[in-house]
Structure formats: C-alpha cells, structure tokens
C-alpha cells in the first residue's frame, strides 16, 4: 500500500491498484466486534446515513 501511495504522490502513476486485509483471527470474537464497531467515523456516517 505504501508503494502505491508513493507512486501516486510522486507523479509516477495517476492511479494504482493495492490490496489489503485485516487479520481478526488474532483476537477473540467479542474483541473483534468491539474493534469493528469503534472503527467507523460516527459523525460522518450518522449524518449522511452511510454504513
């Protein structure tokens, strides 16, 4: 991801394709659910009705 961001920032590319993933198997289900529920920008998503 960093290489893609650097390519765009430097002007080398207009757009790049990057891939990322999360590893939620390192925590128990309750903790994973807590992380997911607190990761959103609640002001932005609530005001615009986005999820």
PyMOL commands that set and color helices and strands:
alter all, ss='L'
color gray80, all
select helices_A, chain A and resi 2-10+24-26+29-38+42-48
alter helices_A, ss='H'
color red, helices_A
deselect
rebuild
show_as cartoon
